[in-house]
Amino acid sequence: MHDRLTLAVQEMATNKRKVELQNNQISGYEQEIQMLRKQLEGLENEKEKDQKMIAELKQALTRAREVKTTIFSTLT
């Protein structure tokens, strides 16, 4: 009986250490997830800015082509 009790106490201590280790790992993973979410948010903001810039550049290119067409049509 004493041996079984000792074994159960040792097993409980081992399990407690494992749980503590897993809790630390989970905490680390949660921190990493938060960091990745912030990075993703930054990348999404950058993508949105890039898309706006591309739209503005396309509009400028269209206007430049219109001006070119107008100038050439008045010269000929």
FENNOR-V380821 format. One record per residue. RES is the residue in three letters. PSI is psi in radians with two decimals (none if undefined). Layout:
RES_PSI + RES_PSI
This chain:
MET_-0.77 + HIS_-0.71 + ASP_-0.71 + ARG_-0.68 + LEU_-0.76 + THR_-0.77 + LEU_-0.72 + ALA_-0.70 + VAL_-0.76 + GLN_-0.75 + GLU_-0.70 + MET_-0.72 + ALA_-0.72 + THR_-0.78 + ASN_-0.66 + LYS_-0.75 + ARG_-0.72 + LYS_-0.75 + VAL_-0.74 + GLU_-0.74 + LEU_-0.78 + GLN_-0.65 + ASN_-0.69 + ASN_-0.70 + GLN_-0.76 + ILE_-0.75 + SER_-0.76 + GLY_-0.74 + TYR_-0.69 + GLU_-0.70 + GLN_-0.74 + GLU_-0.70 + ILE_-0.76 + GLN_-0.75 + MET_-0.78 + LEU_-0.63 + ARG_-0.71 + LYS_-0.73 + GLN_-0.75 + LEU_-0.76 + GLU_-0.75 + GLY_-0.74 + LEU_-0.67 + GLU_-0.70 + ASN_-0.73 + GLU_-0.72 + LYS_-0.75 + GLU_-0.76 + LYS_-0.75 + ASP_-0.71 + GLN_-0.69 + LYS_-0.75 + MET_-0.72 + ILE_-0.74 + ALA_-0.75 + GLU_-0.72 + LEU_-0.66 + LYS_-0.71 + GLN_-0.74 + ALA_-0.70 + LEU_-0.74 + THR_-0.79 + ARG_-0.71 + ALA_-0.68 + ARG_-0.66 + GLU_-0.73 + VAL_-0.76 + LYS_-0.80 + THR_-0.74 + THR_-0.78 + ILE_-0.82 + PHE_-0.59 + SER_-0.49 + THR_-0.43 + LEU_-0.44 + THR_none
